[in-house]
Amino acid sequence: MADHPERGVDEPVAAWSPAGDFEAFWRAEYPAIVRITYALTGRRHVAEELAQDAFVAAYRHWAEISSYDRPGAWVRRVATNAAISSLRRRSAELRAITRLGLRRPPPSVVEIPEPDAQVWSALRSLPRRQSQVLALMVVDDLSVSEVAKVLQVSEDTVRTHARRGREALARRLGSEGVA
Amino acid sequence: MNLDERIDAAGRDLRVRLAPDAPDFGALLRRRHRTRAVRRSVGGVLAVAVALGIVIPLATTHARSTITLHTAAGTGSAEAGRPSGNPPNKAPAPAGIVTVPNVVDQNKVQAMQTLQQVGLDIALVGRVDPAVPVGVVISQSPAPGSRMERGSQVTVIVSSGGVPLDTVDWAAVSYPVSCGGTPVGTVAGYPEPMPAHQLAVVYVDCAHGAGSPPSAVLVYDYATSSTTPHLLQTLLTYQDDWSPAPKGFSATGSQLSIHVYGYSGSAPRCCPNINTTLYWSWTGSSYRETSSETTHATLPN
């Protein structure tokens, strides 16, 4: 996990490198952040709105954040925290809807059925920290030490949440007869 | 495959499947800025319209179909968007070109004065805009810095208020009120928005049984965040021994009033025996209680 086998040429090396310019950071990290917020919210437009919020915040504090070892960790923390909060989820939804020029979501807009919908909805039903930890590990493929840096907790804490989260996830999926 | 593998496979699959291109960040930021500006009461209807994808006809064409007011000394001969040939003041204007000053965010009286000073005429157009305080200029045409012949007319769009743009989920706000049950907030009313403030007066109840009176009346500012409105101040708490009348809130201009029932020293808790209206005025950053007016009082039996 630690070696990021899937972080290829176009994937975020820049995020984990110090400083760098914002535009490159944005382009490199945006897809990964959307995936995390998507796994945690289950709504594509909300996920993008939340990811964009996190980057706008990063941009505003870029002078400071760019000097961090890992600006990518900062933006992941902001995005996962925002995604967890149901309140913010709601407001991002509102903004997304406003942007789409709609007053309320039309009944015809249905999220495309996910092949792994059960996995993600089970993930969202976990306690806050467990779902954050698992989203970062499973979706973003981060190592225990990277997740610890993102969430600013100890590696032991990450391991505990990951273990409990996986157990709970397996139980939920198992009880639904999915294997 | 076991469940652990299935979870990891779902993650790998998502990484392949969901890889949205980052939109243009500059455009995104401008859009955000506009949205924010609406909430901060400066952007106005243009931004709302842009956000909603509506094209508004610009002021010059708009002015003809709307009431056009001239200043008191105006000649009355000017058509919107066309030079009137005469300045608004009595003295005939020396011919010449002037630079259009910026009047956005001024109130309409200031805007009239500002434009008169450089010898320009004004056409006021009202527009409902919940995000801009009543009487404040939302936009102008031509834009500040344009060159115009002295005596020409500048069309100024002024907010005529409207229903507040409230996207706050007041039921979900966590209220700093400790009580037997869960505090539940309901908006009693929206005072006139003040510069940089979008205000809501919220009655907070303790949800523990019927008929419990509001335990606090709070003023929230949601100009900067619709998710976590900022608690600006507490107008009343239950400890104040006032019980706000359910529909006793009203706001006029910069003044608030709440009709309350109160208790004189010996009145039992059941039965408020004083009927009072409390007043607050806006001081620039919060409300200050100004006076109270006991409209009716009965002596305890």
HADDOCK unambig.tbl for C-alpha pairs under 7 A between the chains (distance, minus, plus):
assign (segid A and resid 27 and name CA) (segid B and resid 22 and name CA) 5.44 0.50 0.50
assign (segid A and resid 30 and name CA) (segid B and resid 22 and name CA) 5.73 0.50 0.50
assign (segid A and resid 31 and name CA) (segid B and resid 19 and name CA) 4.95 0.50 0.50
assign (segid A and resid 31 and name CA) (segid B and resid 20 and name CA) 5.33 0.50 0.50
assign (segid A and resid 31 and name CA) (segid B and resid 21 and name CA) 6.69 0.50 0.50
assign (segid A and resid 31 and name CA) (segid B and resid 22 and name CA) 6.99 0.50 0.50
assign (segid A and resid 35 and name CA) (segid B and resid 18 and name CA) 6.51 0.50 0.50
assign (segid A and resid 87 and name CA) (segid B and resid 227 and name CA) 6.41 0.50 0.50
assign (segid A and resid 88 and name CA) (segid B and resid 227 and name CA) 6.20 0.50 0.50
assign (segid A and resid 91 and name CA) (segid B and resid 227 and name CA) 6.53 0.50 0.50
assign (segid A and resid 98 and name CA) (segid B and resid 51 and name CA) 6.65 0.50 0.50
assign (segid A and resid 98 and name CA) (segid B and resid 52 and name CA) 6.13 0.50 0.50
assign (segid A and resid 99 and name CA) (segid B and resid 51 and name CA) 5.41 0.50 0.50
assign (segid A and resid 99 and name CA) (segid B and resid 52 and name CA) 6.00 0.50 0.50
assign (segid A and resid 101 and name CA) (segid B and resid 52 and name CA) 4.36 0.50 0.50
assign (segid A and resid 101 and name CA) (segid B and resid 53 and name CA) 5.99 0.50 0.50
assign (segid A and resid 116 and name CA) (segid B and resid 10 and name CA) 6.02 0.50 0.50
assign (segid A and resid 119 and name CA) (segid B and resid 7 and name CA) 6.62 0.50 0.50
assign (segid A and resid 138 and name CA) (segid B and resid 8 and name CA) 5.71 0.50 0.50
assign (segid A and resid 138 and name CA) (segid B and resid 11 and name CA) 5.06 0.50 0.50
assign (segid A and resid 139 and name CA) (segid B and resid 11 and name CA) 4.41 0.50 0.50
assign (segid A and resid 139 and name CA) (segid B and resid 12 and name CA) 6.89 0.50 0.50
assign (segid A and resid 139 and name CA) (segid B and resid 14 and name CA) 6.94 0.50 0.50
assign (segid A and resid 139 and name CA) (segid B and resid 15 and name CA) 6.79 0.50 0.50
assign (segid A and resid 170 and name CA) (segid B and resid 3 and name CA) 5.63 0.50 0.50
assign (segid A and resid 170 and name CA) (segid B and resid 4 and name CA) 6.87 0.50 0.50
assign (segid A and resid 179 and name CA) (segid B and resid 1 and name CA) 6.79 0.50 0.50
assign (segid A and resid 179 and name CA) (segid B and resid 2 and name CA) 6.41 0.50 0.50
assign (segid A and resid 179 and name CA) (segid B and resid 3 and name CA) 6.06 0.50 0.50
